[in-house]
């Protein structure tokens, strides 16, 4: 029961910075951040991404340097996404199974540079490797087939685990892939490799810059609405999360982030499992555009949105703003 005014003045605790800090309900630290990084071919290469101002693709040596930077900033994990050259893309995405592909080389480079001082999260899906831009194998009608795709995803996950990945993150949204990958990891004695499932991944309009970054945007034929979730659905997200936890996911992800904070909160309330949010490329680009237009202070916009994820119940956030946020938090 709260006393009435003037016995209770809620502004009392807001009067000074020390008091605001002492009463703060939600805390954000660099340890709450995962930094997504884009890998490209070459040596000493940095390719700025036009639709993601301030974000670049890096060659493997540059990725290792970024991982060292993350360690220095207190960021505990990086997430890798490859920009596979066109001549290595195919209808079946076979390059995903190459033990010397961009992803595997980047994993090994980070582990050589940083050891276990940082975690490496790897994306499991075929869209960076297919010539048609879909996340899985397609039939003659262009439909993404489920079970045959899962079989390839299992081999892709094992390939990444053998290269040294710490967290396998299936982003494909095929039914049953978490159980299949977990069983394969166990049988391959990768007992400590985690699975962070993209459990509630929506068919969103906010993915455009990401598809530019991995080179799949111009290739995509059709859309991904037969496997990614309908933005109108909320209860279905809980069913997806429940299935993935039952199948062996160690943590789950909601993607995109800000338009789906209600989903983050519902998942956090319903399940005793870490839930992460992905502040996707379109969200990042909007903040950058707003700051460039003078509509708000960039650092303030970044920190307020990240705090919103934590307040909604997220255990952590994948964000391209991770190094900026960590610098701010580190003072």
DOBAMI-464819 format. One line per 10 residues: number of its first residue (from 0); their letters; for each residue x, y, z of N, C-alpha, C, O. Coordinates in steps of 0.1 Angstrom, whole numbers. Atoms other than C-alpha are relative to their C-alpha. Last residue first. Layout:
<rs>
NUM = a = X/Y/Z/X/Y/Z/X/Y/Z/X/Y/Z | ...;
</rs>
This chain:
<rs>
330 = xxxxxxxxxx = -4/-14/-3/329/54/-190/11/6/-8/15/17/-6 | -13/1/-6/327/16/-193/6/14/4/16/16/10 | 2/7/-13/290/18/-200/13/0/8/13/0/20 | 8/-9/-9/296/43/-228/-1/-6/14/1/2/24 | -9/-12/-3/324/22/-243/-8/10/9/-1/15/18 | -10/4/-10/302/-9/-240/9/11/4/13/13/15 | 6/1/-13/273/8/-258/10/-4/11/9/2/22 | 3/-14/-4/295/19/-287/-6/-1/14/-2/7/23 | -12/-7/-4/310/-16/-290/-3/14/5/4/19/15 | -6/6/-12/275/-33/-288/13/8/3/15/11/15;
320 = xxxxxxxxxx = -5/-11/-8/258/-10/-313/8/-4/12/11/4/21 | -12/-5/7/255/-38/-338/5/13/7/16/17/4 | 2/-14/6/232/-54/-313/13/4/-7/24/2/-2 | -9/-1/12/225/-89/-300/-2/13/-6/-13/16/-10 | 4/-6/13/209/-83/-266/11/-2/-10/22/2/-8 | -10/-6/7/210/-101/-232/-5/5/-14/-16/1/-18 | -12/3/-7/189/-117/-205/12/7/-7/22/10/0 | -11/7/8/159/-100/-220/12/-2/9/16/6/17 | -3/13/-5/131/-92/-195/11/-7/-7/14/-19/-4 | 10/9/5/113/-62/-209/3/-14/4/-6/-23/4;
310 = xxxxxxxxxx = 12/-3/-8/135/-39/-188/-11/-10/-4/-19/-14/5 | -3/6/-13/166/-55/-204/-13/2/9/-16/-7/16 | 0/15/1/152/-48/-239/2/-6/14/-5/-16/17 | 13/5/2/142/-12/-229/0/-15/-2/-9/-22/3 | 6/2/-13/177/-6/-215/-15/-5/-1/-19/-12/8 | -5/12/-6/190/-13/-250/-5/-2/14/-8/-14/18 | 6/12/6/166/12/-265/6/-13/6/-2/-23/9 | 14/1/-4/175/39/-240/-7/-12/-6/-14/-19/1 | 1/5/-14/212/33/-244/-14/-1/4/-17/-11/12 | -6/14/-1/212/36/-282/-3/-5/14/-8/-16/15;
300 = xxxxxxxxxx = 9/9/7/189/67/-283/4/-15/2/-4/-23/4 | 12/1/-9/210/85/-256/-10/-10/-7/-16/-18/0 | -3/9/-11/242/77/-276/-12/-2/9/-14/-13/15 | -2/14/3/227/90/-308/3/-9/12/-3/-19/13 | -14/3/-3/211/122/-295/3/-15/-2/-4/-23/4 | -3/4/-14/178/127/-311/15/-3/1/22/-4/-9 | 12/3/-7/160/138/-343/2/-4/15/-7/-5/22 | 2/-9/-12/191/155/-356/-12/-2/8/-16/7/16 | 10/-10/3/188/138/-390/-2/10/11/-10/20/10 | -6/-8/10/220/118/-384/-9/12/-4/-5/22/-9;
290 = xxxxxxxxxx = -11/-8/-5/206/106/-351/6/10/-10/9/21/-8 | 6/-10/-9/174/95/-366/10/9/5/9/21/6 | 6/-11/9/192/78/-395/-6/11/9/-5/22/5 | -11/-7/7/215/59/-371/-6/11/-8/-1/23/-8 | -7/-9/-10/186/49/-349/10/8/-6/11/20/-3 | 9/-11/-4/167/37/-380/6/9/11/4/21/10 | 0/-10/11/197/17/-393/-10/12/3/-6/23/0 | -13/-8/-1/201/-1/-360/0/11/-10/3/22/-6 | 1/-8/-13/164/-11/-360/12/8/1/11/20/4 | 9/-11/3/167/-23/-397/-2/9/12/-3/21/11;
280 = xxxxxxxxxx = -7/-10/8/198/-43/-388/-9/12/-3/-5/23/-3 | -4/4/14/182/-63/-360/5/12/-8/4/24/-3 | 3/-13/6/182/-57/-323/5/0/-14/17/3/-16 | -9/-4/11/182/-94/-315/-5/14/-5/-16/15/-11 | 7/-8/11/166/-102/-282/11/4/-10/22/7/-6 | -8/-10/6/178/-130/-258/-8/7/-11/-17/1/-17 | 6/-4/13/158/-152/-235/8/12/-5/10/22/3 | -5/-13/4/175/-172/-207/-6/3/-14/-7/-5/-23 | -11/1/9/153/-201/-196/4/14/-4/-4/23/-6 | -12/-1/-8/127/-206/-169/12/-2/-8/19/-13/-6;
270 = xxxxxxxxxx = -10/10/0/97/-200/-192/13/3/9/17/15/10 | 6/13/2/64/-181/-191/11/-11/3/7/-22/8 | 10/3/-11/73/-147/-177/-3/-15/0/-6/-21/10 | -7/0/-13/105/-144/-199/-9/-4/12/-5/-10/21 | -9/11/-1/86/-156/-229/7/0/13/9/-11/20 | 8/12/-2/58/-131/-224/9/-13/2/6/-21/10 | 6/0/-14/82/-102/-218/-8/-13/2/-7/-19/13 | -11/2/-10/103/-110/-249/-6/-1/14/-2/-10/21 | -3/15/1/70/-114/-269/12/-3/9/11/-13/16 | 10/8/-7/58/-80/-257/3/-15/-1/-1/-22/9;
260 = xxxxxxxxxx = -3/0/-15/91/-65/-267/-10/-7/8/-7/-13/18 | 5/13/-6/84/-76/-303/4/0/15/6/-11/20 | 14/2/3/86/-43/-323/-6/-12/7/-18/-14/6 | 9/-10/-5/118/-35/-304/-14/-2/-4/-23/0/5 | 0/-4/-14/137/-67/-310/-11/9/4/-22/5/10 | -7/-12/-5/134/-86/-342/-2/3/14/-9/-5/22 | -6/-8/11/139/-115/-334/-12/4/-10/-19/-5/-14 | 12/-7/7/132/-132/-301/6/9/-10/15/17/-7 | -2/-13/5/160/-157/-290/-14/5/-6/-21/-3/-12 | 8/-3/12/161/-188/-269/1/15/-4/6/23/4;
250 = xxxxxxxxxx = 5/-14/0/186/-203/-245/-8/2/-12/-7/-5/-22 | -5/-5/-13/199/-238/-237/-5/14/2/-7/18/14 | -6/-14/1/178/-253/-265/4/4/14/-3/2/24 | -14/-1/-4/174/-291/-261/6/13/-1/18/14/0 | -9/7/9/142/-303/-278/15/2/3/23/-5/-2 | 2/14/-2/119/-294/-249/10/-8/-9/14/-19/-5 | -5/4/-13/133/-259/-250/-1/-15/3/9/-21/7 | -14/-1/1/127/-256/-287/7/-4/13/17/-10/14 | -5/11/8/91/-269/-284/16/0/0/22/-10/2 | 1/13/-8/83/-245/-256/5/-12/-7/12/-20/-1;
240 = xxxxxxxxxx = -9/0/-10/97/-215/-276/0/-13/8/10/-19/12 | -13/2/6/77/-223/-307/11/-1/11/20/-10/10 | 0/14/4/45/-227/-286/14/-3/-7/20/-14/-4 | -2/8/-12/52/-194/-269/0/-15/-3/8/-23/3 | -14/-2/-5/57/-177/-302/3/-9/12/13/-15/13 | -8/9/7/23/-191/-314/15/1/4/22/-10/3 | 1/13/-7/6/-172/-286/9/-11/-7/15/-19/-1 | -7/0/-12/19/-140/-301/0/-13/7/10/-18/12 | 2/11/-10/9/-139/-337/9/1/12/21/4/11 | 13/-2/-7/3/-109/-360/-1/-9/12/-10/-8/20;
230 = xxxxxxxxxx = -1/-11/-10/40/-107/-371/-13/2/9/-12/8/19 | 9/-11/3/35/-141/-388/1/10/11/-1/7/23 | 13/-2/-6/65/-163/-380/-8/12/-5/-2/22/-10 | -1/-10/-11/93/-174/-403/-14/4/4/-24/2/-3 | -7/6/-11/87/-207/-422/3/10/11/3/6/23 | 4/14/-2/62/-202/-450/7/-6/12/4/-17/17 | 12/0/-8/66/-164/-448/-5/-14/3/-13/-16/12 | -3/10/-9/102/-164/-461/-12/-3/10/-10/-8/21 | -2/-5/-13/97/-144/-493/2/-12/10/4/-23/5 | 12/1/-9/99/-149/-530/3/6/13/10/16/15;
220 = xxxxxxxxxx = 12/3/9/133/-154/-547/-12/-2/9/-12/-12/17 | 12/6/-6/161/-139/-526/-12/0/-10/-16/10/-15 | 2/14/5/192/-133/-546/-13/-5/4/-18/-14/-3 | 3/0/14/194/-95/-542/-2/-13/-6/-7/-14/-18 | 11/-9/3/192/-97/-505/-4/0/-14/-16/-2/-18 | 11/9/4/216/-127/-500/-13/8/-5/-22/3/-11 | 0/2/14/249/-108/-499/-12/-8/-5/-11/-13/-16 | -4/14/3/255/-112/-462/-1/-4/-15/2/-15/-19 | -13/2/-6/255/-74/-455/5/-14/-3/17/-16/-5 | -10/-6/8/227/-67/-480/14/-4/6/23/-7/-2;
210 = xxxxxxxxxx = -1/8/12/206/-93/-462/10/6/-10/16/-1/-18 | -7/12/-3/213/-76/-429/2/-8/-13/13/-14/-16 | -14/-3/-1/203/-42/-443/8/-13/2/20/-14/-3 | -6/-4/12/169/-56/-453/15/3/0/22/-3/-8 | -13/8/2/160/-75/-421/7/5/-13/18/-1/-16 | -11/-7/-5/134/-50/-407/14/-7/-3/24/-3/2 | -5/-9/10/105/-60/-429/13/7/5/18/16/-2 | 0/-14/-3/99/-90/-407/5/8/-12/13/3/-20 | -2/-4/14/89/-126/-411/-2/15/-1/-12/21/-2 | 11/-5/8/93/-132/-374/4/3/-14/15/7/-17;
200 = xxxxxxxxxx = -6/-8/10/118/-153/-355/-11/4/-10/-17/-5/-16 | 11/-8/4/105/-167/-322/6/10/-10/9/22/-7 | 13/7/-2/127/-196/-314/-12/8/-5/-21/2/-11 | 9/-11/5/160/-184/-329/-14/-6/1/-19/-11/-9 | 9/2/11/176/-211/-307/-7/13/-4/-12/21/5 | 9/-11/-1/207/-206/-287/-10/1/-12/-6/4/-23 | 9/-4/11/223/-240/-286/-8/12/5/-16/11/15 | 14/-5/-2/253/-245/-264/-8/1/-13/-2/3/-23 | 4/-10/10/284/-266/-271/-15/4/2/-23/-5/2 | 1/-13/-5/294/-283/-239/-3/11/-10/-3/23/-6;
190 = xxxxxxxxxx = 10/-1/-11/286/-318/-249/-2/14/5/-12/17/10 | 0/-14/-2/303/-317/-283/-10/4/12/-19/11/10 | -7/-4/-12/309/-354/-280/3/15/1/12/19/8 | -13/-5/4/298/-360/-316/9/4/12/20/9/10 | -6/12/5/268/-381/-303/14/4/-5/23/-5/-5 | -3/10/-10/259/-352/-281/7/-12/-5/17/-16/1 | -11/-6/-8/262/-326/-309/4/-10/11/16/-12/14 | -13/1/7/242/-348/-332/11/5/8/22/-1/8 | -4/14/0/214/-352/-306/13/-2/-7/22/-10/-3 | -4/4/-14/213/-315/-300/4/-14/0/15/-17/6;
180 = xxxxxxxxxx = -13/-6/-2/212/-307/-338/5/-4/14/17/-8/15 | -10/7/9/183/-331/-344/14/5/2/23/-3/3 | -2/14/-4/163/-319/-314/11/-7/-8/20/-14/-3 | -7/-1/-13/168/-282/-324/3/-14/6/15/-17/10 | -15/0/2/160/-289/-360/7/1/13/19/-3/13 | -8/11/-4/125/-302/-354/15/1/0/22/-8/3 | 5/8/-11/105/-277/-374/10/-11/3/14/-18/-6 | 5/13/4/126/-254/-396/-5/-7/13/1/-6/23 | 14/2/-4/129/-218/-383/-6/-13/-6/-18/-13/-8 | 7/5/12/163/-212/-401/-15/-1/2/-23/0/-7;
170 = xxxxxxxxxx = 9/-12/3/180/-191/-374/-9/-4/-11/-16/5/-16 | 8/2/12/199/-220/-357/-11/11/-2/-19/13/6 | 13/-8/0/223/-205/-332/-8/-3/-12/-6/5/-22 | 6/2/13/252/-229/-322/-14/7/0/-22/5/9 | 15/0/1/271/-215/-293/-5/-2/-14/-1/6/-23 | 4/2/-13/308/-222/-285/-16/-1/1/-21/-8/9 | 12/-9/-4/320/-226/-320/-4/-4/14/-4/-16/18 | -2/-6/-13/354/-244/-322/-11/9/4/-9/17/14 | -10/-11/2/359/-256/-358/2/8/13/11/16/14 | -13/5/1/343/-289/-348/11/11/-3/22/9/1;
160 = xxxxxxxxxx = -5/5/-13/313/-271/-336/14/-5/0/22/-3/8 | -3/-12/-8/309/-252/-369/5/-4/14/15/2/19 | -11/-6/7/310/-284/-390/5/12/9/17/14/11 | -12/8/-4/287/-301/-365/12/6/-6/23/6/0 | -3/-2/-14/262/-273/-370/12/-8/5/20/-2/12 | -6/-13/-1/264/-275/-408/4/3/15/14/9/18 | -14/1/4/259/-313/-407/7/14/1/19/15/4 | -8/8/-10/228/-308/-386/15/-1/-4/23/1/5 | -3/-9/-11/216/-280/-409/8/-8/11/16/-2/18 | -12/-8/4/219/-304/-439/4/10/12/16/12/14;
150 = xxxxxxxxxx = -12/9/2/196/-330/-423/12/8/-3/23/5/2 | -5/3/-13/172/-302/-412/12/-9/0/22/-7/7 | -8/-12/-5/169/-290/-448/6/-3/14/17/0/16 | -13/0/7/158/-325/-459/9/11/4/21/10/5 | -9/11/-6/132/-325/-431/13/-1/-8/23/-4/-1 | -4/0/-14/117/-291/-439/10/-10/3/21/-7/7 | 3/12/-6/114/-283/-476/6/-2/14/17/3/16 | -12/5/-9/115/-247/-486/-5/-12/7/-14/-12/16 | 3/1/-14/89/-243/-514/12/-5/8/19/-15/3 | -6/-11/-8/102/-231/-547/-3/0/14/0/9/22;
140 = xxxxxxxxxx = 10/-11/-1/78/-252/-568/6/11/8/-1/22/9 | 1/-5/14/107/-276/-579/-10/12/0/-10/21/-9 | 5/10/9/116/-281/-542/-2/7/-14/1/19/-15 | 13/-3/6/138/-258/-521/-4/-11/-10/5/-17/-16 | 1/6/13/166/-265/-496/-14/3/-6/-24/3/2 | 0/14/1/168/-241/-467/0/-5/-14/1/3/-23 | -8/5/-11/173/-205/-455/1/-15/-1/8/-21/7 | 8/5/-10/163/-190/-489/8/-7/11/20/-11/8 | 2/-9/-11/186/-167/-508/-9/-6/11/-11/1/21 | 14/-5/1/183/-185/-542/-3/8/13/-14/14/13;
130 = xxxxxxxxxx = 1/-9/11/220/-191/-547/-14/6/-1/-15/16/-9 | 8/4/11/223/-206/-513/0/10/-11/1/22/-8 | -7/9/9/252/-201/-489/-7/-4/-12/-2/-10/-22 | -12/-6/4/243/-171/-467/8/-9/-11/18/-5/-16 | 1/-12/8/207/-184/-467/13/7/-4/14/13/-15 | -7/2/13/216/-219/-455/-1/13/-8/5/13/-19 | 11/-2/10/209/-215/-417/7/0/-14/19/3/-15 | 3/12/7/230/-220/-386/-12/2/-9/-23/2/-3 | 13/1/6/245/-188/-373/-1/-13/-8/8/-16/-16 | 0/2/15/275/-191/-351/-14/-2/-5/-22/-10/1;
120 = xxxxxxxxxx = 13/4/4/281/-177/-316/-1/-1/-15/3/9/-22 | 3/-2/15/317/-174/-305/-13/-7/-3/-15/-19/-1 | 8/10/7/324/-168/-268/-2/3/-14/-3/14/-18 | 12/-4/6/353/-148/-255/-8/-11/-6/-2/-21/-11 | 3/-13/-6/383/-152/-232/-13/6/-6/-19/15/-1 | 14/0/-7/382/-189/-241/-3/13/7/-12/13/15 | 3/11/-8/411/-185/-266/-14/0/6/-23/2/-2 | 6/-3/-13/415/-150/-277/-2/-12/9/-6/-10/20 | -3/-13/-5/436/-149/-309/-4/2/15/3/9/22 | -15/-1/-1/437/-186/-318/4/13/6/14/14/14;
110 = xxxxxxxxxx = -5/9/-11/400/-189/-308/15/1/1/21/0/12 | 4/-6/-12/391/-159/-330/5/-8/12/11/-3/22 | -8/-12/-2/410/-172/-359/-3/7/13/6/12/20 | -14/4/-4/395/-206/-356/9/12/3/17/11/12 | 0/6/-14/360/-192/-356/14/-4/5/17/0/16 | 1/-11/-9/368/-170/-386/-1/-5/14/5/1/24 | -13/-7/-1/381/-199/-406/0/11/10/9/14/18 | -9/8/-8/350/-219/-398/14/6/1/20/5/12 | 4/1/-14/327/-191/-409/10/-8/8/14/-4/19 | -3/-13/-7/346/-183/-441/-4/-1/15/4/3/23;
100 = xxxxxxxxxx = 8/-12/5/346/-219/-453/3/12/9/10/11/19 | -9/-12/2/375/-243/-445/-8/12/-5/-2/21/-12 | -7/-3/-13/354/-271/-430/9/11/-1/15/16/9 | -15/-1/3/331/-269/-461/7/3/13/5/14/19 | -6/12/-5/296/-279/-450/15/-1/-2/21/-10/2 | 2/0/-14/280/-244/-455/7/-12/7/10/-12/19 | -11/-7/-6/296/-244/-489/-2/1/15/8/2/22 | -10/9/-4/270/-270/-500/12/6/7/19/0/15 | -8/-6/-11/242/-245/-500/11/-8/5/15/-8/17 | 0/8/-12/220/-268/-520/8/6/11/9/-1/22;
90 = xxxxxxxxxx = 13/3/-4/211/-243/-548/-1/-8/13/-10/-6/21 | 6/10/9/247/-231/-549/-15/-2/5/-18/2/16 | 14/2/-4/268/-203/-535/-6/-10/-10/-2/-11/-22 | 1/11/-10/306/-206/-538/-14/-2/5/-16/-10/14 | -4/13/7/309/-185/-570/0/-12/9/2/-23/5 | 10/5/9/288/-157/-554/4/-14/-6/-5/-23/-8 | -1/-5/14/312/-152/-526/-10/-7/-9/-14/-19/-6 | -6/10/9/299/-160/-491/1/5/-14/-9/10/-19 | 4/-5/14/293/-130/-469/7/-9/-10/18/-6/-15 | -9/-1/12/295/-148/-436/-6/6/-12/-18/4/-14;
80 = xxxxxxxxxx = 8/2/12/277/-141/-403/9/2/-12/15/12/-14 | -6/-1/13/294/-144/-369/-10/-3/-11/-18/-12/-10 | 8/8/9/281/-136/-334/5/2/-14/7/13/-19 | 2/-6/13/305/-122/-308/-8/-11/-8/-7/-23/-6 | 3/9/11/304/-130/-271/-1/8/-13/-7/19/-13 | -3/14/-2/314/-117/-237/-1/-9/-12/4/-20/-12 | 10/7/8/317/-79/-244/3/-15/0/13/-19/-4 | 8/8/-9/340/-66/-216/-12/-6/-7/-21/-11/0 | 12/-8/-4/354/-38/-238/-9/-7/10/-18/-1/16 | -5/-12/-8/389/-54/-239/-12/9/5/-11/15/15;
70 = xxxxxxxxxx = -6/4/-13/374/-87/-249/4/12/9/0/13/20 | 11/4/-9/353/-71/-276/5/-4/14/-1/0/24 | 6/-13/-5/384/-54/-290/-11/-3/9/-13/4/19 | -9/-5/-10/402/-88/-292/-6/13/6/-5/16/18 | 2/8/-12/372/-101/-311/8/4/12/4/5/23 | 13/-4/-6/373/-72/-335/-3/-8/13/-8/-3/23 | -3/-13/-6/410/-80/-342/-13/5/7/-12/10/18 | -8/3/-12/401/-116/-349/3/12/8/2/12/20 | 9/6/-10/374/-104/-373/7/-4/13/2/-1/24 | 8/-11/-7/399/-82/-390/-10/-5/10/-12/2/20;
60 = xxxxxxxxxx = -10/-7/-9/422/-112/-397/-7/12/7/-4/14/19 | -2/8/-12/392/-131/-411/9/6/10/7/6/22 | -6/12/3/382/-103/-435/4/-7/13/3/-1/24 | -14/2/-3/358/-78/-422/6/-13/-5/-1/-23/-4 | -4/14/2/324/-66/-434/15/0/3/22/9/-2 | -8/5/11/316/-32/-420/0/-15/0/-2/-22/10 | -3/15/-1/292/-14/-397/7/-4/-13/4/1/-24 | -8/3/-11/292/24/-392/3/-14/2/11/-18/11 | -11/-10/-2/263/31/-415/8/-3/13/2/-4/23 | -2/1/-14/243/-1/-421/12/9/3/23/5/6;
50 = xxxxxxxxxx = 13/-1/-7/227/4/-455/1/-2/15/-9/-1/22 | 7/-13/2/260/13/-471/-13/1/8/-16/12/13 | 13/4/5/280/-16/-456/-9/13/-1/-12/19/10 | 12/-7/-6/316/-5/-452/-13/-5/-7/-13/-6/-19 | 9/-4/10/341/-32/-465/-12/7/7/-21/0/13 | 11/-6/-7/372/-37/-444/-9/6/-10/-5/15/-18 | 11/-6/7/398/-61/-459/-10/6/10/-14/-1/20 | 0/-15/-3/432/-67/-444/-11/7/-6/-10/19/-10 | -10/-3/-11/433/-101/-461/0/15/2/2/22/-8 | -11/-9/2/405/-114/-484/9/1/13/7/-7/22;
40 = xxxxxxxxxx = -13/5/5/371/-129/-481/10/10/0/8/22/0 | -1/0/15/342/-115/-460/14/-6/-3/23/-7/5 | -13/4/5/330/-119/-424/0/-1/-15/-10/-5/-21 | 1/5/13/302/-99/-408/13/-3/-6/23/5/-5 | -11/-4/10/301/-94/-371/-1/-7/-13/-5/-19/-13 | 1/7/13/272/-94/-345/11/5/-10/13/18/-11 | -4/-8/12/283/-82/-311/-1/-8/-13/8/-17/-14 | -6/9/10/265/-98/-281/2/8/-12/-7/15/-17 | 0/-3/14/258/-75/-251/7/-12/-8/16/-18/-3 | 14/2/5/246/-81/-215/0/0/-16/-10/-2/-22;
30 = xxxxxxxxxx = 2/15/0/282/-85/-203/-14/-3/-5/-16/-15/-8 | -5/6/12/287/-48/-213/-2/-15/-1/-2/-21/-12 | -15/1/-1/264/-39/-184/5/-5/-14/-3/-10/-21 | -6/4/12/227/-28/-182/15/0/1/21/11/5 | -14/-3/2/209/-26/-149/5/-6/-13/2/-18/-16 | -6/8/11/172/-25/-143/14/5/-3/17/17/-3 | 5/13/0/155/-13/-111/7/-9/-10/8/-21/-8 | 2/5/14/175/18/-105/-4/-14/1/2/-23/7 | 13/5/2/170/30/-69/-3/-6/-14/-14/-10/-16 | 3/9/-11/206/34/-60/-13/-6/-2/-15/-18/3;
20 = xxxxxxxxxx = -8/13/2/215/49/-94/-4/-10/11/-5/-22/8 | 6/7/11/187/75/-90/7/-13/-3/1/-23/-6 | 13/6/-5/199/83/-55/-7/-7/-12/-12/-18/-10 | -3/11/-8/235/89/-67/-13/-8/5/-13/-20/5 | -5/11/8/223/111/-95/2/-13/8/-1/-24/4 | -14/0/2/202/133/-72/5/-12/-8/-2/-23/-8 | -6/-14/-2/166/144/-69/14/0/-3/19/11/-8 | -5/-4/13/150/112/-83/9/13/1/14/17/-10 | -11/9/3/145/95/-49/6/3/-14/16/-3/-18 | -11/-1/-9/125/125/-37/12/-9/-4/23/-4/-4;
10 = xxxxxxxxxx = -11/-8/6/104/127/-69/12/1/10/23/4/6 | -9/9/8/82/99/-56/12/7/-6/22/1/-10 | -4/-9/11/68/122/-29/10/-9/-9/22/-10/-5 | -7/7/11/49/100/-4/3/11/-11/-7/16/-17 | -8/10/-7/38/117/28/9/-7/-10/21/-10/-7 | -15/-2/2/27/146/6/9/-10/7/21/-9/7 | -7/-12/-1/9/128/-11/-5/9/11/-17/9/13 | 4/-11/10/-7/95/-4/10/12/2/17/13/12 | 6/-12/-7/9/64/12/-3/11/-10/3/11/-21 | -8/-12/1/15/34/-10/-7/11/7/-19/13/5;
0 = x = 9/-12/0/0/0/0/9/12/0/18/14/8;
</rs>
